[in-house]
Amino acid sequence: MLLGPHAIGFIADWLSLPAALTSVAALAAVAALIGYATRHAATR
């Protein structure tokens, strides 16, 4: 959690700001899928 902003800044410097923000959106989607999968795995 503490490394997130630094990683975003590194990606923005290395590639571009849109790429950094896209990576944030992609990681949020992955986190949502993991949460969805574990929630439904517990109810089975």
Secondary structure, 3 states (H helix, E strand, C coil): CCCHHHHHHHHHHHCCHHHHHHHHHHHHHHHHHHHHHHHHHHCC
